[in-house]
Structure formats: C-alpha cells, structure tokens
Amino acid sequence: MQVSPDGKHVYVAGDDGQTITVFGATTDQHNILANKWVELVYEDKSGMIWVGSRGGLTKYNPRRGVFTPFQHVPDDPNSLSNDTVSALIADLRNELWVGTFQGLNRVDRFTNEVERIVPDDSSLIGLTSRITGFIQDESGLLWISTHQGLFSYDRKSGLFFNETAEDLIREKTAIYTMTYGNECIWLWIEGGMVRLDLSLLGEHQFVPFETEDPAAYISRIQPDDLGQIWIQTMDGLYCYRGPDQDVVRVLDAGGTTHSLALNPIEPLMKDMEGFIWYGTFGDGIYKIDPADFSFKHFIHNPADPQSLSENSINCIFQDRSGTTWIGTFGAGISILNPRENRFTLFKHNPFNTNSLASSFIWTICETTDSTLWFGTPEGASSFDGMNWKSYTTREGLIHNTVHDIEVDGNGLVWFATPAGISSFDGSTWTNCKYRHKVACDSRSSSCAA
C-alpha cells in the first residue's frame, strides 16, 4: 500500500500482481473517502483498512468494497474530536483507537460508533491534547503519548492512568516520538529521551541529549540488536550505548543537503545481520557496525560503473533474501553485492519498456510472492526477479506520482499518490478521486505482472 507524499491518494495492488485500485476523493457518491490528505493507513486484525487524513478517518472493507467516513462534527459528541488523524492502532480486542490533533477517540468496528475520550479526572486532561503515538506492550497495556504527558489504558479495568515514570514525565510534558525497545519504551521529550522500563525492575531513566544545532530535532529513534539506541537528527546520527554512557555522535551531516529532498528525513534501517544503514542526501550511504561504530562508506564514482549510482538516497530496503535495494534521487536503484562491495544498477530507459518507470525512486515494497514494487514520480514499477513492468495513468493508475507502498494481510498492495488511493487485482483498475466522496472508475487491463 502506498500513500502519496501530499496524501491525496492511496494505491492498492492485487495479490495477482495485475490489478490496481486507486482510492481518493471526488464529488461522486459511489464510495466515500474523508479527505485527500492521507496521513496514515492501518490494517486491523479483521482485514479492515483504516485511512487517517487531515480531514477525518475512512474505514475501507476490501471484501465488500465499501467506504465508511468518520469526521468531526462540532455539535455531535459522537463524532471524531478533530479531523486531523495523527495515530491509529487496534487493541487486543480489535477496538480501533484514533489519535487526533485534539484528543483521543475509540471506534467500534462493528457498529461504527465513535466515542470521544473526555476524562473527568484533571490528571488525564492530556488525552484531549494532540496524540503523538500508540504502543501496545506484550501484556496488552496500551500506551498513549501526547503533547501533554504519557498515559496508559488497562483494557481489563477499562481505566486510564497518567504515567510519570517516577517524575521523569510531568503532566504537561510534550512527547514527540515513542518507540518500542527491548522491555522498554523510548520517549523523546524536550532536552533528551526517557527510557520507560517495562520490566518488573521499573528502572526508568532520563538520557540528556542536545544536538549541536538547536533546530535539528530528533526525527527517528532506532533500537539495534545490542540494546543501543540510534538517534537520527537533521545534523547527524547519534548512538546511545547504555546507562552511564554519553550519547555518541557517530556521523555528522557532512555534505548532505535537503534542498531537493522529497522528505528531509534521511533513510535509516537495521538489516537482518544487525548492521545500521544510513542514507544521506549528497554524501552517499553508510553501513555501520553497531559494535564498534566502524563503517563502510559508499559514494558515487563517475569513473566506476559499479559504484553507487547517486549520492542522494531516498530509501533503503532489504528483501526477504537479504538483498539490499537502495533507491536514489535521479539515478535509479543500486543493489549491493556485499562480498565484492560492488553495485548492480537499474535505471529508467526511455527506449526500453522493460525498465523502471523513472530513475527517481520514492519507495520500495515486497509482496508475499517476492515481487518488488517501486514508487516513482512517473508511475509504479514491479520486478519479479527477471522482468520489469510499469503502470501509469495509461493503464489506469489515478496519478503517476507514487510515494508509498504497503502490503496488507490479504496480499493486496496499497499505493498512495497526490490524487487518491488505488487497488490493482490483475485485470481491473478501480479509481477513486477526491473531494468529499469517492467515485470508483473500473476498467479492464491486459497488463501482466
């Protein structure tokens, strides 16, 4: 599944590899998508697809092809508390929790009834502020981070609790990022990070952390296999090695630039062997050994056709076989041979239909049959290990710009574009465009995977 960069479309490809359905917003009344600005797409345990946007929430039943919209209605307490959806999760009972810019909501997936969470207890008032994340731990406890504190929900008692982590988090503490670690949750707050210990010891910890550039906020937190935490910021990559140790700056921003970047957050990935991959915009890509911070630095060499094809990296993806695919800004895909440290390159060839749709690669995804999908500004491309196939508006794609791709539990591939969401089943495209309601435009296609 893919969501477009401006969030206007979502694309879904069928598990037969030949059909794409596009969902967006339009004035027609066949189906309804709450808003074109898609922020989140989430699949619950029953296979329902939930699309969070800047204009509400949409539930999509892929078996029936039916959309159900949820939006904020000022005078209706049984509507969403706000239309900008910031977080989605289904708990162990498969109840859907919806975080917005102004509070928490619970949606009954059977009746579609919406419950706004408006606590009477003043210590829980943060649940009506901006919700920044959900985590469900192994015990089933639901953790909720907000711009005004941290909270938990116990499904057995049905009660919410204000979590202070032994006064490391206060009622008005803004939590910007929350990441699940090894028996812990990492929280990014002003001035550093909080390690919330979920073990019986309950040894919570505050880790002071300030970037050299005050404007260089933390954009991502990545745990590794050694219990360390990698911290990605706009001015470089840092690592926290553990208690009683300082945060180490591993790499600075170097020659990177964000002037042309689609997304100002550089890609960061932990591979199957535990190595950390860090892509930059202008300084190539780094493969880092988390044990000693040694690294291999791969950059483009114009004199070497088997070097990295481009120094500006948009995405990094490792498939099930362990192959690392590197999507670049304008020079296609580079595939690393780890034994020789050489790259195999794939680029768009305007004279060859068996090539990428474009050399600008926004996203990479793998389906259950090991087919790889690539999102580009000129359409979506699939690769089965031998052949390339590209899909554009000529084949039925609602918009050629594809910025995100995901696969759901039924094997459907979802795409996102600047015009809506789309599903592809092998022979039929179903397109849904935006305004307030969705019209599905189906047409046959003879495309092969």
Secondary structure, 3 states (H helix, E strand, C coil): CEECCCCCCEEEECCCCCCEEEEECECCCCECCCCCCEEEEEECCCCCEEEEECCEEEEEECCCCEEEEECCCCCCCCCCCCCCEEEEEECCCCCEEEEECCEEEEECCCCCCEEECCCCCHHHHHHHCCEEEEEECCCCCEEEEECCEEEEEECCCCEEEEECCCCCCCCCCCEEEEEECCCEEEEEECCEEEEEECCCCCCCEEEECCCCCCCCCEEEEEECCCCCEEEEECCEEEEECCCCCCEEEEEECCCCCCCCCCCCCCCEEECCCCCEEEECECCCEEEECCCCCCEEEECCCCCCCCCCCCCEEEEEEECCCCCEEEEEECCCEEEEECCCCEEEEECCCCCCCCCCCCCECCEEEECCCCCEEEEECCEEEEECCCCEEEECCCCCCCCCCCCEEEECCCCCEEEEECCEEEEECCCEEEEECCECEECEEEEECCCCC
